[in-house]
Amino acid sequence: MRLDKFLKDSRLIKRRTIAKEACHRGRIILNGRVAKAGSEVKPGDVIELSFGEKKTRVRVDNIIEHAGKDQARNMYELME
């Protein structure tokens, strides 16, 4: 699954366009590297999001296409 779609489906970011913009600005790190919106995400990957002072680090647990509100939280695990 594309990174921007994963961020939106997991509800880490509200909109896919915002996820694309965050990637473009270098605010999303995938496995220690600045990520592009089209980067492939798979279980076990580590994603770091930084918006201002807030930094969030998660590990991808599941890839669920068209995840509902109740399933979104099961797609990742907070690391810090």
C-alpha positions in Angstrom: 0.0 0.0 0.0 1.2 3.5 -0.8 2.4 5.5 2.2 0.0 8.4 1.7 -2.9 6.0 1.5 -1.8 4.1 4.6 -1.5 7.4 6.6 -5.0 8.3 5.6 -6.6 4.8 6.1 -4.9 4.4 9.5 -6.2 7.9 10.4 -2.7 9.1 11.4 -3.4 12.0 9.0 -6.9 13.1 8.1 -6.5 13.6 4.3 -4.4 12.0 1.6 -3.5 15.4 0.2 -2.1 16.4 3.6 -0.2 13.2 3.7 1.3 13.9 0.3 2.3 17.4 1.3 3.9 16.2 4.5 6.0 13.7 2.5 6.9 16.4 0.0 8.1 18.6 2.9 10.2 15.8 4.4 8.1 15.4 7.6 7.6 11.7 7.1 10.4 9.2 7.7 10.0 5.6 6.6 12.6 3.1 8.0 15.1 5.9 8.7 14.8 7.7 5.3 12.8 10.6 4.1 9.8 9.0 2.4 7.9 9.8 -0.8 4.1 9.6 -0.9 4.3 6.6 -3.2 6.7 4.6 -1.1 5.4 1.1 -0.4 4.5 0.3 3.2 4.5 -3.3 4.6 4.1 -4.8 8.0 7.1 -4.2 10.2 8.0 -0.8 8.7 8.6 2.1 11.1 7.1 5.5 10.3 8.0 8.7 12.0 5.8 11.8 11.6 6.9 15.2 12.8 4.6 18.2 12.9 6.1 21.1 14.8 7.1 19.9 18.3 5.0 16.8 18.0 6.8 13.6 16.9 5.0 10.3 16.5 6.7 7.0 15.8 4.7 3.9 14.8 5.3 0.4 13.6 3.0 -0.9 10.8 1.2 -4.1 12.1 -1.4 -4.7 9.4 -2.3 -3.4 5.9 -6.1 -3.2 5.7 -7.6 -1.9 2.4 -10.6 0.5 3.1 -10.2 0.2 6.9 -13.2 1.4 8.9 -13.0 3.7 11.9 -12.8 0.7 14.3 -10.1 -1.1 12.3 -7.8 1.9 11.7 -6.1 1.7 15.1 -5.3 -2.0 14.5 -3.1 -1.0 11.5 -0.2 0.3 13.6 1.4 0.3 17.1 2.7 3.4 18.8 6.4 3.0 19.7 7.2 5.9 22.0 
